[in-house]
Amino acid sequence: MNQTNTEQPHPSSLSWQQGAIIFVLVLGWLLYAILGLQAQPHMPLLIAAIGTALALKLCGQNWKMIEQSAVRGLKDSIQPVMLLSLIGILIGAWMMSGTVPAMLVYGTSLFLPEWFALSAMLLTVVVSMSIGSSITTVATFGVAIIAIAEAMGANSALVAGAVVSGACFGDKMSPLSDTTNFAAAVSRVSITSHIRNMTKTTIPAFIITIIAFAVLGHNTANDLSSITAMKHELQQVFHIHPLNLLPLVVVLIASLKRIPILLTMLMGIGSGLLITGFVQGNWNLSMWMQTMQSGLKVNFNLETLAPVINRGGIDSMMWSISLIGIAFVFGGLLQHGGVIRSWIEPLMTRIKRKQTMVVTTGLSSIGVNFMTGEQYMSILIPGQMFQEQYEQRRIPRLTLSRTLEDCGTLVNPLVPWGVSGAMMTSAIGMDVLTYAPFALFLWISPLCTFAFALIPGLNRRTLHETE
């Protein structure tokens, strides 16, 4: 792999004007098609990728190199595609084993209906902090919480926003998180100093988010009669037993021990199948295969329960898998074709003030997120490009790592064609534009970052803090 990458031809450099034109046209087209025309993101993104390839050709780049840039981007999509496939299988297996139904039965007693959204966020914070993965938290606890919300008559979009907010907060602040470690490594700071420094912007954002969900989510869940009916129906169809929660415990322990995420998913699937056999008494291998392929199919007397439980399977992930494939091809063209570098590098030479440098770093991370849909690139590319400037201007590396995390990691779930956004959509069955307005922490945290850079008194600490 490394040898192949070193043999790639270096792209001919783009001028700032060329890169800026491609950037504006591509981003404008995506926003118009997805937000204005309400189109699914696949075709707009594919058209944007084709347009970028043709633009690079018009700018003098070799077509073979353009193809190789697209292929290099596609290769990077292999792991997220594998993860999405396993998540689809896991959801199907956990439905069939009674794991999610048991979480619904037991979980309804843990939530106060009048504070449901706030309770959902705080629970996912604890789980995500423990395992260091927002997508694992959303795909397990999040699925159950949103199902409970629907049964209670709560605003499911609001609760989904609370779940995503809590999961991303825990992921961001956990020493087990891959993006947290990645941002620290790119900025060359210790993980403990990085996390401690992030509290300066994260805690204020978190407090504001708590207040917002306490107000917005108060008294949103009021249909308690449906809870009793739901529990009765689930207990008629599944054997509800504490052992049903064993697959969840397996995933939590594996995550705490930092077992690789793909292996953790396999362990969760395997334990779910064992519970299906030993607890549910279902050893029908044909049904197992069918459920892992296309999701659970069970008849319920309660009509509202069927769409909640009859989910999962690798087929349910094809929408997101195809989107991620296209997004990574597009991202490969932008990254390896030199589009992103062409408009970021000239910006740095024109910046005079330290405050502007920090804000530009954050905006660059957000821009890379929207252009490539990939959170790792939104950390890596600005991190590499701005690192030398931070050292020359004596801006602390901790400020760089914090800005990359706040504006890179947290913005990706808000991008309809982003990898995290696609994963969240597949896990909770709700598109990004539906839950995004309520994912308050993901909006507030970058704003706090900019405030700490611009507001006198706050920026003094930001621009002169030490590790």
C-alpha positions in Angstrom: 0.0 0.0 0.0 2.7 2.5 1.0 4.8 1.6 -2.0 1.9 2.2 -4.3 1.2 5.6 -2.8 4.7 6.7 -3.2 4.6 5.9 -6.9 1.6 8.1 -7.5 2.4 11.0 -9.9 2.4 14.4 -8.2 -0.5 16.5 -9.4 0.2 19.6 -11.4 -0.3 22.5 -9.0 -3.5 24.5 -9.2 -3.6 28.2 -8.9 -5.5 29.8 -6.0 -8.1 31.0 -8.5 -8.6 27.6 -10.0 -8.9 25.9 -6.7 -11.3 28.6 -5.4 -13.5 28.3 -8.5 -13.8 24.5 -8.2 -14.5 24.9 -4.5 -17.3 27.5 -4.9 -18.9 25.7 -7.8 -18.8 22.3 -6.2 -20.0 23.4 -2.8 -22.7 25.6 -4.3 -24.0 22.8 -6.5 -24.2 20.4 -3.5 -26.0 22.8 -1.3 -28.4 23.7 -4.1 -29.1 20.1 -5.1 -29.5 18.7 -1.6 -31.0 21.6 0.3 -32.8 23.4 -2.6 -33.9 20.5 -4.8 -34.3 18.1 -1.8 -32.4 15.5 -3.8 -30.8 12.5 -2.2 -27.1 13.2 -1.9 -25.9 10.3 -4.1 -26.5 11.9 -7.5 -25.4 15.4 -6.6 -22.2 14.0 -5.1 -21.5 11.9 -8.2 -22.1 14.8 -10.5 -19.8 16.9 -8.3 -17.1 14.2 -8.5 -17.4 14.0 -12.3 -17.4 17.8 -12.6 -14.3 18.0 -10.4 -12.5 15.4 -12.5 -13.3 17.3 -15.7 -12.2 20.6 -14.1 -8.9 19.0 -13.1 -8.4 17.8 -16.7 -9.1 21.3 -18.0 -6.6 22.7 -15.5 -3.9 20.6 -17.2 -3.8 17.4 -15.0 -3.1 14.0 -16.6 -6.3 11.9 -16.8 -4.5 8.8 -15.5 -3.4 10.8 -12.4 -7.0 11.9 -12.0 -8.3 8.4 -12.1 -5.6 7.3 -9.6 -6.7 10.1 -7.2 -10.3 8.8 -7.4 -9.1 5.2 -6.8 -6.9 6.3 -3.8 -10.0 7.9 -2.3 -12.1 4.8 -2.9 -9.5 2.6 -1.2 -9.9 4.7 1.9 -13.6 3.9 2.1 -13.0 0.1 2.7 -13.0 0.3 6.5 -16.1 2.5 6.9 -17.9 0.3 4.4 -17.0 -2.8 6.4 -18.0 -1.2 9.6 -21.4 -0.1 8.2 -22.0 -3.6 6.9 -21.3 -5.1 10.3 -23.5 -2.5 12.1 -26.4 -3.5 9.8 -25.9 -7.2 10.6 -25.5 -6.4 14.3 -28.8 -4.5 14.5 -30.6 -7.3 12.8 -29.0 -9.9 15.1 -29.8 -7.8 18.2 -33.4 -7.4 17.1 -33.8 -11.2 16.6 -32.0 -12.0 19.9 -34.3 -9.8 21.9 -31.5 -7.5 22.9 -33.0 -4.3 21.6 -36.5 -5.4 22.7 -35.2 -6.0 26.2 -33.5 -2.6 26.2 -36.9 -1.1 25.3 -38.8 -3.0 28.0 -36.2 -2.2 30.7 -35.3 1.2 29.4 -38.7 2.7 29.5 -38.6 2.6 33.3 -35.3 4.6 33.4 -36.6 7.7 31.7 -38.8 10.4 33.1 -41.1 11.3 30.3 -41.0 15.1 31.0 -37.2 15.1 30.7 -36.8 12.5 28.0 -34.5 14.3 25.6 -32.2 15.4 28.4 -32.1 11.9 29.9 -31.3 10.5 26.5 -28.3 12.9 26.0 -26.8 12.2 29.4 -27.1 8.5 29.0 -25.3 8.5 25.7 -22.6 10.8 27.1 -21.8 8.2 29.7 -21.8 5.3 27.3 -19.8 7.1 24.6 -17.2 8.3 27.2 -16.8 4.7 28.3 -16.3 3.1 24.9 -14.9 6.0 22.9 -17.2 5.6 19.8 -20.1 7.8 18.9 -21.3 5.5 16.1 -21.3 2.4 18.3 -23.2 4.3 21.0 -25.8 5.5 18.5 -26.1 2.1 16.8 -26.8 0.3 20.1 -28.2 2.6 22.8 -29.4 5.2 20.3 -31.6 2.8 18.4 -33.3 1.7 21.6 -33.7 5.3 22.9 -35.3 6.6 19.8 -37.6 3.6 19.7 -38.6 4.4 23.3 -39.2 8.0 22.3 -41.5 7.1 19.5 -43.4 4.8 21.9 -43.8 7.6 24.5 -45.0 10.0 21.9 -41.9 12.2 22.1 -40.4 14.3 19.2 -38.2 11.6 17.7 -36.1 14.2 15.7 -35.4 16.1 19.0 -34.4 12.9 20.8 -32.2 11.9 17.9 -30.5 15.2 18.1 -30.0 14.6 21.8 -28.6 11.1 21.2 -26.2 12.4 18.5 -25.1 15.3 20.7 -24.4 13.1 23.7 -22.6 10.4 21.7 -20.4 13.0 20.0 -19.6 14.7 23.3 -18.5 11.4 24.9 -16.5 10.4 21.8 -14.7 13.8 21.7 -13.8 13.8 25.4 -12.9 10.1 25.7 -9.2 9.0 25.7 -10.4 5.9 23.9 -11.7 7.8 20.9 -9.7 7.4 17.6 -10.5 11.0 16.4 -9.4 12.4 19.8 -6.1 10.6 19.6 -5.7 11.5 15.9 -6.2 15.2 16.6 -3.6 15.1 19.4 -1.1 13.1 17.2 -1.5 15.5 14.2 -0.9 18.5 16.5 2.0 16.7 18.4 0.5 17.2 21.9 -0.2 14.6 24.6 -3.7 13.1 24.7 -4.2 14.1 28.4 -3.3 17.7 27.7 -5.5 17.8 24.6 -8.5 16.5 26.5 -7.9 18.8 29.4 -7.5 21.8 27.1 -10.7 20.9 25.2 -12.8 21.4 28.4 -12.4 25.2 28.0 -14.7 25.2 25.0 -16.5 21.9 25.4 -17.8 22.4 29.0 -19.5 25.8 28.2 -21.0 24.3 25.0 -22.2 21.3 27.0 -23.8 23.4 29.7 -25.6 25.5 27.1 -26.8 22.2 25.4 -28.1 20.8 28.7 -30.1 24.0 29.3 -31.5 23.9 25.7 -32.6 20.3 25.9 -34.1 20.9 29.4 -36.2 23.6 27.9 -37.0 22.2 24.4 -37.4 18.6 25.6 -39.6 19.3 28.7 -43.0 17.5 28.5 -42.4 16.2 25.0 -43.3 12.6 25.9 -46.8 12.2 27.0 -48.3 9.0 25.6 -47.7 6.7 28.5 -50.5 4.3 27.6 -48.6 3.2 24.5 -45.7 2.1 26.7 -47.7 -0.5 28.5 -49.1 -1.8 25.2 -45.5 -1.9 23.7 -44.1 -3.8 26.7 -47.0 -6.3 26.5 -46.5 -6.9 22.8 -42.8 -7.3 23.1 -43.2 -9.8 25.9 -45.6 -11.8 23.8 -43.2 -12.0 20.8 -39.8 -12.3 22.6 -38.6 -14.0 25.8 -37.5 -10.9 27.7 -34.7 -11.8 30.1 -31.7 -10.0 31.6 -29.5 -12.4 29.5 -30.7 -10.6 26.4 -28.5 -7.8 27.4 -25.3 -9.9 27.3 -24.4 -8.8 23.7 -24.5 -5.2 24.9 -22.2 -6.0 27.8 -19.8 -7.8 25.4 -19.6 -4.8 23.1 -19.0 -2.5 26.1 -16.2 -4.6 27.6 -14.6 -5.0 24.2 -14.6 -1.3 23.6 -13.2 -0.6 27.1 -10.4 -3.0 26.3 -9.8 -1.1 23.1 -10.4 -4.2 20.9 -10.5 -3.0 17.2 -13.9 -1.8 16.2 -14.5 -4.4 13.5 -13.7 -7.2 15.9 -15.9 -5.7 18.5 -18.8 -5.7 16.1 -18.2 -9.3 15.2 -18.2 -10.2 18.9 -21.5 -8.3 19.3 -23.0 -10.2 16.4 -21.7 -13.6 17.6 -23.1 -13.1 21.1 -26.4 -11.9 19.7 -26.7 -15.1 17.7 -26.0 -17.2 20.7 -28.7 -15.4 22.7 -31.0 -16.0 19.8 -30.5 -19.7 20.1 -30.2 -20.2 23.9 -32.7 -17.6 25.1 -35.1 -17.2 22.3 -34.9 -20.9 21.3 -34.4 -20.0 17.7 -31.9 -22.2 16.0 -33.3 -21.6 12.5 -30.1 -20.9 10.5 -32.1 -20.0 7.4 -33.9 -17.3 9.4 -30.6 -16.1 10.9 -29.1 -15.6 7.4 -32.3 -13.9 6.2 -32.4 -11.5 9.2 -28.7 -10.6 8.8 -29.2 -10.0 5.1 -32.5 -8.0 5.1 -33.5 -7.4 8.7 -36.0 -8.9 11.1 -39.5 -9.6 9.8 -42.0 -10.2 12.6 -45.8 -9.6 12.6 -47.1 -7.4 15.4 -50.6 -6.5 16.5 -49.4 -3.1 17.5 -48.8 -1.4 14.1 -46.4 1.3 15.5 -44.0 -1.4 16.8 -43.3 -3.1 13.5 -41.1 -0.3 12.0 -39.2 -0.1 15.2 -38.3 -3.8 15.5 -38.3 -4.9 11.9 -35.0 -3.3 11.0 -31.3 -4.1 10.4 -29.6 -6.3 8.0 -26.8 -5.5 5.5 -29.4 -4.5 2.9 -30.4 -1.6 5.2 -26.9 -0.2 4.9 -26.7 -0.1 1.1 -27.9 3.5 0.9 -25.1 4.6 3.1 -22.5 2.3 1.7 -23.1 3.6 -1.8 -23.0 7.2 -0.5 -19.7 6.6 1.3 -18.1 5.1 -1.8 -19.1 8.1 -3.9 -18.0 10.5 -1.2 -14.6 9.0 -0.9 -14.1 9.1 -4.7 -15.0 12.8 -4.6 -12.8 13.4 -1.6 -9.9 11.7 -3.3 -10.2 13.9 -6.3 -10.2 17.0 -4.1 -7.4 15.9 -1.8 -5.0 14.2 -4.2 -5.9 16.5 -7.1 -4.6 19.4 -5.0 -7.9 21.4 -4.9 -8.0 21.8 -1.1 -4.3 22.7 -0.8 -4.6 25.3 -3.5 -7.0 27.5 -1.6 -5.9 26.8 2.0 -2.2 27.6 1.5 -2.6 31.1 0.1 -4.9 32.0 3.0 -2.1 31.4 5.5 0.2 34.0 4.0 -2.4 36.7 4.2 -3.3 36.2 7.8 -1.7 38.7 10.2 -3.5 38.3 13.5 -3.3 35.2 15.8 -7.1 35.3 16.3 -7.7 35.2 12.6 -5.4 32.3 12.2 -7.4 30.2 14.8 -10.7 31.1 13.2 -9.3 30.3 9.7 -8.1 26.9 11.0 -11.6 26.1 12.2 -13.3 27.3 9.0 -10.8 25.3 7.0 -11.7 22.1 8.9 -15.4 22.8 8.3 -14.8 23.5 4.7 -12.8 20.2 4.2 -15.7 18.4 6.0 -18.2 19.8 3.5 -16.0 19.2 0.5 -14.8 15.6 1.3 -17.4 14.4 3.8 -14.5 12.8 5.8 -13.7 13.9 9.4 -10.2 12.5 9.4 -9.3 14.6 6.4 -10.8 17.6 8.1 -8.3 17.1 10.9 -5.3 15.9 8.9 -5.2 18.4 6.1 -5.6 21.7 8.1 -3.5 20.2 10.9 -0.6 19.6 8.5 -0.9 22.9 6.7 -1.4 25.2 9.7 1.1 23.5 12.1 4.1 25.5 10.9 2.2 28.8 11.0 1.2 28.1 14.6 4.8 27.5 15.6 6.1 30.6 13.7 3.4 32.8 15.4 3.9 31.1 18.7 0.3 30.0 18.9 0.0 27.0 21.2 -0.2 23.6 19.6 -3.0 22.8 22.1 -5.1 25.5 20.5 -4.5 23.8 17.1 -5.6 20.4 18.3 -8.7 21.8 20.1 -9.8 23.8 17.0 -9.3 20.7 14.7 -11.4 18.6 17.1 -14.2 21.2 17.6 -14.6 22.0 13.9 -13.5 18.8 12.3 -14.8 15.9 14.4 -18.1 17.5 15.5 -19.2 19.0 12.2 -19.1 15.8 10.1 -22.3 14.3 11.5 -24.1 17.5 10.2 -23.0 16.9 6.6 -25.6 14.9 4.6 -22.9 13.3 2.5 -20.4 12.9 5.4 -19.3 9.5 6.6 -20.5 10.1 10.1 -23.8 11.5 8.8 -24.3 8.5 6.7 -23.6 6.1 9.5 -25.9 8.0 11.9 -28.6 7.9 9.3 -28.3 4.2 8.8 -28.2 3.5 12.5 -31.2 5.5 13.6 -33.2 5.4 10.3 -33.4 9.2 10.1 -31.8 11.5 7.6 -29.2 14.1 8.6 -31.4 17.1 7.7 -34.1 15.8 10.1 -31.9 15.4 13.2 -29.3 18.1 12.5 -31.3 21.1 13.7 -31.6 19.4 17.1 -27.9 18.2 17.3 -27.3 21.3 19.4 -23.9 20.4 20.8 -22.4 20.0 17.3 -23.5 23.6 16.5 -22.6 25.2 19.7 -19.1 23.8 20.2 -17.5 25.3 17.1 -19.1 28.7 18.0 -17.5 28.5 21.5 -14.2 27.8 19.7 -14.5 31.0 17.7 -15.7 32.9 20.7 -12.6 31.9 22.6 -10.4 33.1 19.7 -12.1 36.4 19.2 -13.5 37.7 22.5 -10.9 39.8 24.5 -10.0 38.1 27.8 -10.9 34.7 26.5 -8.5 34.8 23.6 -5.6 35.8 25.8 -5.7 32.3 27.3 -6.4 30.7 24.0 -3.4 32.3 22.2 -0.9 31.9 25.0 -1.8 28.7 26.9 0.9 26.1 27.3 0.9 22.4 27.4 
